[in-house]
């Protein structure tokens, strides 16, 4: 099992944790939602939960719960700018389809 971030994404995570003033990393979860079936949920974590798997990559910690891990295994998190918008983008090899709005995916 693995999860990774690009240098740009790692920079944004470190920047946000510094501005926040606390936290051990970024928690990545998958929720049942959206028009394709699943949606990513991101939040800053102050501590790891008992069922979290922690991945250290590019100097940041990514925390994933046991239920979400099979759906995001092998995913790379990137930070992209598209026109006037910028934000995290998931490169998930498990996704068989993505919603047109980019908010949800299917496996």
QUIDACOR-V48158 format. One record per backbone hydrogen bond with DSSP energy under -1.0 kcal/mol. NH is the residue of the N-H (numbers start at 0). CO is the residue of the C=O. If there is no record, write none. Layout:
nh->NH co->CO
nh->NH co->CO
//
This chain:
nh->3 co->74
nh->5 co->76
nh->9 co->5
nh->10 co->6
nh->11 co->7
nh->12 co->8
nh->13 co->9
nh->14 co->10
nh->15 co->11
nh->16 co->12
nh->17 co->13
nh->18 co->14
nh->19 co->15
nh->20 co->16
nh->23 co->44
nh->24 co->44
nh->25 co->60
nh->26 co->42
nh->27 co->62
nh->28 co->40
nh->30 co->38
nh->32 co->36
nh->37 co->104
nh->38 co->30
nh->40 co->28
nh->42 co->26
nh->44 co->24
nh->51 co->48
nh->52 co->63
nh->54 co->61
nh->56 co->59
nh->59 co->56
nh->61 co->54
nh->62 co->25
nh->63 co->52
nh->68 co->64
nh->70 co->67
nh->71 co->67
nh->72 co->68
nh->73 co->1
nh->74 co->71
nh->75 co->90
nh->76 co->3
nh->77 co->88
nh->79 co->86
nh->81 co->84
nh->84 co->81
nh->86 co->79
nh->88 co->77
nh->90 co->75
nh->94 co->91
nh->95 co->105
nh->96 co->105
nh->98 co->103
nh->101 co->98
nh->104 co->37
nh->105 co->96
//
